[in-house]
Amino acid sequence: GSRLIEWAVAESHTLGCQMVQLTSDATRIDAHRFYERLGFEASHLGFKLQL
């Protein structure tokens, strides 16, 4: 997983992207640690309304 994310980030940078953004379910604590180890920072809190 790390290698895939690192490749995607590098490819994005090569293509001139300024930011890589992702979303993760709030209950996936292990996933959050994984992304933080790769340098991502938690920055948003999302909301949903089921209809």
N, CA, C and O atoms as a Maestro MAE file, in Angstrom:
{
 s_m_m2io_version
 :::
 2.0.0
}

f_m_ct {
 s_m_title
 :::
 protein
 m_atom[204] {
  # First column is atom index #
  i_m_mmod_type
  r_m_x_coord
  r_m_y_coord
  r_m_z_coord
  i_m_residue_number
  s_m_chain_name
  s_m_pdb_residue_name
  s_m_pdb_atom_name
  i_m_atomic_number
  :::
  1 25 0.797 -1.187 0.000 1 A "GLY " " N  " 7
  2 3 0.000 0.000 0.000 1 A "GLY " " CA " 6
  3 2 0.847 1.262 0.000 1 A "GLY " " C  " 6
  4 15 0.547 2.221 -0.711 1 A "GLY " " O  " 8
  5 25 1.905 1.257 0.800 2 A "SER " " N  " 7
  6 3 2.769 2.440 0.876 2 A "SER " " CA " 6
  7 2 3.374 2.776 -0.477 2 A "SER " " C  " 6
  8 15 3.413 3.937 -0.882 2 A "SER " " O  " 8
  9 25 3.842 1.757 -1.165 3 A "ARG " " N  " 7
  10 3 4.481 1.983 -2.457 3 A "ARG " " CA " 6
  11 2 3.496 2.562 -3.464 3 A "ARG " " C  " 6
  12 15 3.867 3.421 -4.264 3 A "ARG " " O  " 8
  13 25 2.256 2.108 -3.437 4 A "LEU " " N  " 7
  14 3 1.244 2.635 -4.350 4 A "LEU " " CA " 6
  15 2 0.962 4.107 -4.072 4 A "LEU " " C  " 6
  16 15 0.916 4.918 -4.997 4 A "LEU " " O  " 8
  17 25 0.774 4.452 -2.797 5 A "ILE " " N  " 7
  18 3 0.504 5.843 -2.440 5 A "ILE " " CA " 6
  19 2 1.703 6.721 -2.787 5 A "ILE " " C  " 6
  20 15 1.538 7.810 -3.336 5 A "ILE " " O  " 8
  21 25 2.906 6.252 -2.468 6 A "GLU " " N  " 7
  22 3 4.111 7.026 -2.778 6 A "GLU " " CA " 6
  23 2 4.249 7.244 -4.278 6 A "GLU " " C  " 6
  24 15 4.641 8.330 -4.706 6 A "GLU " " O  " 8
  25 25 3.932 6.231 -5.088 7 A "TRP " " N  " 7
  26 3 3.970 6.385 -6.540 7 A "TRP " " CA " 6
  27 2 2.944 7.422 -6.989 7 A "TRP " " C  " 6
  28 15 3.252 8.296 -7.799 7 A "TRP " " O  " 8
  29 25 1.719 7.323 -6.460 8 A "ALA " " N  " 7
  30 3 0.658 8.254 -6.853 8 A "ALA " " CA " 6
  31 2 1.025 9.692 -6.498 8 A "ALA " " C  " 6
  32 15 0.771 10.606 -7.281 8 A "ALA " " O  " 8
  33 25 1.615 9.896 -5.334 9 A "VAL " " N  " 7
  34 3 2.028 11.232 -4.918 9 A "VAL " " CA " 6
  35 2 3.136 11.740 -5.842 9 A "VAL " " C  " 6
  36 15 3.088 12.885 -6.291 9 A "VAL " " O  " 8
  37 25 4.121 10.907 -6.124 10 A "ALA " " N  " 7
  38 3 5.221 11.303 -7.012 10 A "ALA " " CA " 6
  39 2 4.699 11.619 -8.412 10 A "ALA " " C  " 6
  40 15 5.111 12.607 -9.020 10 A "ALA " " O  " 8
  41 25 3.814 10.802 -8.912 11 A "GLU " " N  " 7
  42 3 3.239 11.019 -10.243 11 A "GLU " " CA " 6
  43 2 2.438 12.326 -10.269 11 A "GLU " " C  " 6
  44 15 2.506 13.080 -11.240 11 A "GLU " " O  " 8
  45 25 1.695 12.586 -9.219 12 A "SER " " N  " 7
  46 3 0.925 13.826 -9.120 12 A "SER " " CA " 6
  47 2 1.852 15.038 -9.143 12 A "SER " " C  " 6
  48 15 1.581 16.030 -9.818 12 A "SER " " O  " 8
  49 25 2.940 14.941 -8.400 13 A "HIS " " N  " 7
  50 3 3.912 16.031 -8.367 13 A "HIS " " CA " 6
  51 2 4.507 16.248 -9.754 13 A "HIS " " C  " 6
  52 15 4.631 17.388 -10.203 13 A "HIS " " O  " 8
  53 25 4.877 15.165 -10.436 14 A "THR " " N  " 7
  54 3 5.440 15.241 -11.782 14 A "THR " " CA " 6
  55 2 4.480 15.920 -12.748 14 A "THR " " C  " 6
  56 15 4.907 16.654 -13.639 14 A "THR " " O  " 8
  57 25 3.197 15.681 -12.576 15 A "LEU " " N  " 7
  58 3 2.183 16.255 -13.456 15 A "LEU " " CA " 6
  59 2 1.797 17.683 -13.065 15 A "LEU " " C  " 6
  60 15 0.937 18.284 -13.708 15 A "LEU " " O  " 8
  61 25 2.418 18.228 -12.025 16 A "GLY " " N  " 7
  62 3 2.196 19.611 -11.652 16 A "GLY " " CA " 6
  63 2 1.096 19.836 -10.627 16 A "GLY " " C  " 6
  64 15 0.697 20.976 -10.390 16 A "GLY " " O  " 8
  65 25 0.608 18.783 -10.026 17 A "CYS " " N  " 7
  66 3 -0.433 18.943 -9.007 17 A "CYS " " CA " 6
  67 2 0.141 19.655 -7.785 17 A "CYS " " C  " 6
  68 15 1.314 19.492 -7.451 17 A "CYS " " O  " 8
  69 25 -0.684 20.428 -7.139 18 A "GLN " " N  " 7
  70 3 -0.280 21.174 -5.952 18 A "GLN " " CA " 6
  71 2 -0.663 20.466 -4.655 18 A "GLN " " C  " 6
  72 15 -0.110 20.764 -3.597 18 A "GLN " " O  " 8
  73 25 -1.612 19.524 -4.736 19 A "MET " " N  " 7
  74 3 -2.108 18.866 -3.534 19 A "MET " " CA " 6
  75 2 -2.646 17.481 -3.891 19 A "MET " " C  " 6
  76 15 -3.210 17.271 -4.965 19 A "MET " " O  " 8
  77 25 -2.458 16.556 -2.974 20 A "VAL " " N  " 7
  78 3 -3.109 15.246 -3.042 20 A "VAL " " CA " 6
  79 2 -4.037 15.180 -1.845 20 A "VAL " " C  " 6
  80 15 -3.620 15.427 -0.713 20 A "VAL " " O  " 8
  81 25 -5.294 14.847 -2.093 21 A "GLN " " N  " 7
  82 3 -6.287 14.809 -1.030 21 A "GLN " " CA " 6
  83 2 -6.992 13.463 -1.073 21 A "GLN " " C  " 6
  84 15 -7.245 12.917 -2.147 21 A "GLN " " O  " 8
  85 25 -7.307 12.935 0.100 22 A "LEU " " N  " 7
  86 3 -8.040 11.676 0.162 22 A "LEU " " CA " 6
  87 2 -9.050 11.734 1.287 22 A "LEU " " C  " 6
  88 15 -8.986 12.605 2.154 22 A "LEU " " O  " 8
  89 25 -9.978 10.805 1.264 23 A "THR " " N  " 7
  90 3 -10.949 10.692 2.341 23 A "THR " " CA " 6
  91 2 -10.864 9.297 2.940 23 A "THR " " C  " 6
  92 15 -10.466 8.345 2.269 23 A "THR " " O  " 8
  93 25 -11.238 9.187 4.196 24 A "SER " " N  " 7
  94 3 -11.227 7.918 4.901 24 A "SER " " CA " 6
  95 2 -12.348 7.927 5.928 24 A "SER " " C  " 6
  96 15 -12.605 8.945 6.570 24 A "SER " " O  " 8
  97 25 -12.998 6.814 6.076 25 A "ASP " " N  " 7
  98 3 -14.056 6.690 7.072 25 A "ASP " " CA " 6
  99 2 -13.499 7.018 8.453 25 A "ASP " " C  " 6
  100 15 -12.392 6.601 8.796 25 A "ASP " " O  " 8
  101 25 -14.259 7.760 9.238 26 A "ALA " " N  " 7
  102 3 -13.803 8.217 10.558 26 A "ALA " " CA " 6
  103 2 -13.479 7.065 11.503 26 A "ALA " " C  " 6
  104 15 -12.709 7.250 12.446 26 A "ALA " " O  " 8
  105 25 -14.041 5.889 11.277 27 A "THR " " N  " 7
  106 3 -13.801 4.757 12.176 27 A "THR " " CA " 6
  107 2 -12.534 3.980 11.838 27 A "THR " " C  " 6
  108 15 -12.156 3.086 12.595 27 A "THR " " O  " 8
  109 25 -11.877 4.283 10.745 28 A "ARG " " N  " 7
  110 3 -10.707 3.519 10.296 28 A "ARG " " CA " 6
  111 2 -9.415 4.095 10.871 28 A "ARG " " C  " 6
  112 15 -8.600 4.667 10.147 28 A "ARG " " O  " 8
  113 25 -9.242 3.936 12.166 29 A "ILE " " N  " 7
  114 3 -8.098 4.505 12.889 29 A "ILE " " CA " 6
  115 2 -6.768 3.995 12.336 29 A "ILE " " C  " 6
  116 15 -5.824 4.773 12.196 29 A "ILE " " O  " 8
  117 25 -6.677 2.708 12.023 30 A "ASP " " N  " 7
  118 3 -5.432 2.163 11.467 30 A "ASP " " CA " 6
  119 2 -5.112 2.806 10.121 30 A "ASP " " C  " 6
  120 15 -3.948 3.079 9.827 30 A "ASP " " O  " 8
  121 25 -6.124 3.049 9.307 31 A "ALA " " N  " 7
  122 3 -5.904 3.712 8.021 31 A "ALA " " CA " 6
  123 2 -5.395 5.130 8.236 31 A "ALA " " C  " 6
  124 15 -4.527 5.597 7.499 31 A "ALA " " O  " 8
  125 25 -5.928 5.814 9.235 32 A "HIS " " N  " 7
  126 3 -5.479 7.179 9.519 32 A "HIS " " CA " 6
  127 2 -3.997 7.180 9.897 32 A "HIS " " C  " 6
  128 15 -3.242 8.039 9.441 32 A "HIS " " O  " 8
  129 25 -3.584 6.233 10.720 33 A "ARG " " N  " 7
  130 3 -2.165 6.133 11.092 33 A "ARG " " CA " 6
  131 2 -1.302 5.852 9.867 33 A "ARG " " C  " 6
  132 15 -0.210 6.404 9.726 33 A "ARG " " O  " 8
  133 25 -1.802 4.987 8.978 34 A "PHE " " N  " 7
  134 3 -1.094 4.655 7.738 34 A "PHE " " CA " 6
  135 2 -0.843 5.926 6.918 34 A "PHE " " C  " 6
  136 15 0.282 6.175 6.484 34 A "PHE " " O  " 8
  137 25 -1.889 6.724 6.708 35 A "TYR " " N  " 7
  138 3 -1.748 7.936 5.909 35 A "TYR " " CA " 6
  139 2 -0.853 8.957 6.602 35 A "TYR " " C  " 6
  140 15 -0.076 9.642 5.938 35 A "TYR " " O  " 8
  141 25 -0.948 9.068 7.911 36 A "GLU " " N  " 7
  142 3 -0.091 10.001 8.646 36 A "GLU " " CA " 6
  143 2 1.374 9.602 8.530 36 A "GLU " " C  " 6
  144 15 2.239 10.469 8.411 36 A "GLU " " O  " 8
  145 25 1.670 8.295 8.561 37 A "ARG " " N  " 7
  146 3 3.055 7.836 8.383 37 A "ARG " " CA " 6
  147 2 3.604 8.244 7.019 37 A "ARG " " C  " 6
  148 15 4.811 8.422 6.857 37 A "ARG " " O  " 8
  149 25 2.708 8.391 6.037 38 A "LEU " " N  " 7
  150 3 3.128 8.777 4.698 38 A "LEU " " CA " 6
  151 2 3.187 10.295 4.525 38 A "LEU " " C  " 6
  152 15 3.495 10.782 3.437 38 A "LEU " " O  " 8
  153 25 2.894 11.044 5.586 39 A "GLY " " N  " 7
  154 3 3.020 12.488 5.541 39 A "GLY " " CA " 6
  155 2 1.718 13.254 5.399 39 A "GLY " " C  " 6
  156 15 1.730 14.485 5.405 39 A "GLY " " O  " 8
  157 25 0.600 12.562 5.272 40 A "PHE " " N  " 7
  158 3 -0.692 13.245 5.178 40 A "PHE " " CA " 6
  159 2 -1.081 13.796 6.541 40 A "PHE " " C  " 6
  160 15 -0.726 13.230 7.575 40 A "PHE " " O  " 8
  161 25 -1.817 14.909 6.537 41 A "GLU " " N  " 7
  162 3 -2.308 15.522 7.771 41 A "GLU " " CA " 6
  163 2 -3.830 15.552 7.741 41 A "GLU " " C  " 6
  164 15 -4.430 15.898 6.724 41 A "GLU " " O  " 8
  165 25 -4.448 15.191 8.852 42 A "ALA " " N  " 7
  166 3 -5.903 15.320 8.962 42 A "ALA " " CA " 6
  167 2 -6.238 16.801 8.941 42 A "ALA " " C  " 6
  168 15 -5.647 17.584 9.685 42 A "ALA " " O  " 8
  169 25 -7.196 17.195 8.081 43 A "SER " " N  " 7
  170 3 -7.455 18.617 7.925 43 A "SER " " CA " 6
  171 2 -8.939 18.985 7.862 43 A "SER " " C  " 6
  172 15 -9.285 20.164 7.926 43 A "SER " " O  " 8
  173 25 -9.803 18.003 7.740 44 A "HIS " " N  " 7
  174 3 -11.214 18.314 7.558 44 A "HIS " " CA " 6
  175 2 -12.084 17.376 8.393 44 A "HIS " " C  " 6
  176 15 -11.668 16.284 8.780 44 A "HIS " " O  " 8
  177 25 -13.262 17.825 8.645 45 A "LEU " " N  " 7
  178 3 -14.292 16.999 9.262 45 A "LEU " " CA " 6
  179 2 -15.479 17.030 8.312 45 A "LEU " " C  " 6
  180 15 -15.979 18.106 7.984 45 A "LEU " " O  " 8
  181 25 -15.935 15.868 7.868 46 A "GLY " " N  " 7
  182 3 -17.012 15.818 6.881 46 A "GLY " " CA " 6
  183 2 -18.353 15.513 7.523 46 A "GLY " " C  " 6
  184 15 -18.427 14.976 8.629 46 A "GLY " " O  " 8
  185 25 -19.395 15.861 6.819 47 A "PHE " " N  " 7
  186 3 -20.749 15.617 7.293 47 A "PHE " " CA " 6
  187 2 -21.581 15.023 6.176 47 A "PHE " " C  " 6
  188 15 -21.363 15.325 5.003 47 A "PHE " " O  " 8
  189 25 -22.541 14.174 6.539 48 A "LYS " " N  " 7
  190 3 -23.457 13.551 5.592 48 A "LYS " " CA " 6
  191 2 -24.873 13.667 6.105 48 A "LYS " " C  " 6
  192 15 -25.107 13.753 7.311 48 A "LYS " " O  " 8
  193 25 -25.810 13.668 5.188 49 A "LEU " " N  " 7
  194 3 -27.221 13.620 5.551 49 A "LEU " " CA " 6
  195 2 -27.864 12.542 4.694 49 A "LEU " " C  " 6
  196 15 -28.008 12.711 3.483 49 A "LEU " " O  " 8
  197 25 -28.251 11.436 5.318 50 A "GLN " " N  " 7
  198 3 -28.906 10.364 4.594 50 A "GLN " " CA " 6
  199 2 -30.352 10.768 4.303 50 A "GLN " " C  " 6
  200 15 -31.059 11.234 5.196 50 A "GLN " " O  " 8
  201 25 -30.785 10.593 3.071 51 A "LEU " " N  " 7
  202 3 -32.159 10.926 2.691 51 A "LEU " " CA " 6
  203 2 -32.953 9.675 2.376 51 A "LEU " " C  " 6
  204 15 -34.133 9.762 2.037 51 A "LEU " " O  " 8
  :::
 }
 m_bond[203] {
  # First column is bond index #
  i_m_from
  i_m_to
  i_m_order
  :::
  1 1 2 1
  2 2 3 1
  3 3 4 2
  4 3 5 1
  5 5 6 1
  6 6 7 1
  7 7 8 2
  8 7 9 1
  9 9 10 1
  10 10 11 1
  11 11 12 2
  12 11 13 1
  13 13 14 1
  14 14 15 1
  15 15 16 2
  16 15 17 1
  17 17 18 1
  18 18 19 1
  19 19 20 2
  20 19 21 1
  21 21 22 1
  22 22 23 1
  23 23 24 2
  24 23 25 1
  25 25 26 1
  26 26 27 1
  27 27 28 2
  28 27 29 1
  29 29 30 1
  30 30 31 1
  31 31 32 2
  32 31 33 1
  33 33 34 1
  34 34 35 1
  35 35 36 2
  36 35 37 1
  37 37 38 1
  38 38 39 1
  39 39 40 2
  40 39 41 1
  41 41 42 1
  42 42 43 1
  43 43 44 2
  44 43 45 1
  45 45 46 1
  46 46 47 1
  47 47 48 2
  48 47 49 1
  49 49 50 1
  50 50 51 1
  51 51 52 2
  52 51 53 1
  53 53 54 1
  54 54 55 1
  55 55 56 2
  56 55 57 1
  57 57 58 1
  58 58 59 1
  59 59 60 2
  60 59 61 1
  61 61 62 1
  62 62 63 1
  63 63 64 2
  64 63 65 1
  65 65 66 1
  66 66 67 1
  67 67 68 2
  68 67 69 1
  69 69 70 1
  70 70 71 1
  71 71 72 2
  72 71 73 1
  73 73 74 1
  74 74 75 1
  75 75 76 2
  76 75 77 1
  77 77 78 1
  78 78 79 1
  79 79 80 2
  80 79 81 1
  81 81 82 1
  82 82 83 1
  83 83 84 2
  84 83 85 1
  85 85 86 1
  86 86 87 1
  87 87 88 2
  88 87 89 1
  89 89 90 1
  90 90 91 1
  91 91 92 2
  92 91 93 1
  93 93 94 1
  94 94 95 1
  95 95 96 2
  96 95 97 1
  97 97 98 1
  98 98 99 1
  99 99 100 2
  100 99 101 1
  101 101 102 1
  102 102 103 1
  103 103 104 2
  104 103 105 1
  105 105 106 1
  106 106 107 1
  107 107 108 2
  108 107 109 1
  109 109 110 1
  110 110 111 1
  111 111 112 2
  112 111 113 1
  113 113 114 1
  114 114 115 1
  115 115 116 2
  116 115 117 1
  117 117 118 1
  118 118 119 1
  119 119 120 2
  120 119 121 1
  121 121 122 1
  122 122 123 1
  123 123 124 2
  124 123 125 1
  125 125 126 1
  126 126 127 1
  127 127 128 2
  128 127 129 1
  129 129 130 1
  130 130 131 1
  131 131 132 2
  132 131 133 1
  133 133 134 1
  134 134 135 1
  135 135 136 2
  136 135 137 1
  137 137 138 1
  138 138 139 1
  139 139 140 2
  140 139 141 1
  141 141 142 1
  142 142 143 1
  143 143 144 2
  144 143 145 1
  145 145 146 1
  146 146 147 1
  147 147 148 2
  148 147 149 1
  149 149 150 1
  150 150 151 1
  151 151 152 2
  152 151 153 1
  153 153 154 1
  154 154 155 1
  155 155 156 2
  156 155 157 1
  157 157 158 1
  158 158 159 1
  159 159 160 2
  160 159 161 1
  161 161 162 1
  162 162 163 1
  163 163 164 2
  164 163 165 1
  165 165 166 1
  166 166 167 1
  167 167 168 2
  168 167 169 1
  169 169 170 1
  170 170 171 1
  171 171 172 2
  172 171 173 1
  173 173 174 1
  174 174 175 1
  175 175 176 2
  176 175 177 1
  177 177 178 1
  178 178 179 1
  179 179 180 2
  180 179 181 1
  181 181 182 1
  182 182 183 1
  183 183 184 2
  184 183 185 1
  185 185 186 1
  186 186 187 1
  187 187 188 2
  188 187 189 1
  189 189 190 1
  190 190 191 1
  191 191 192 2
  192 191 193 1
  193 193 194 1
  194 194 195 1
  195 195 196 2
  196 195 197 1
  197 197 198 1
  198 198 199 1
  199 199 200 2
  200 199 201 1
  201 201 202 1
  202 202 203 1
  203 203 204 2
  :::
 }
}
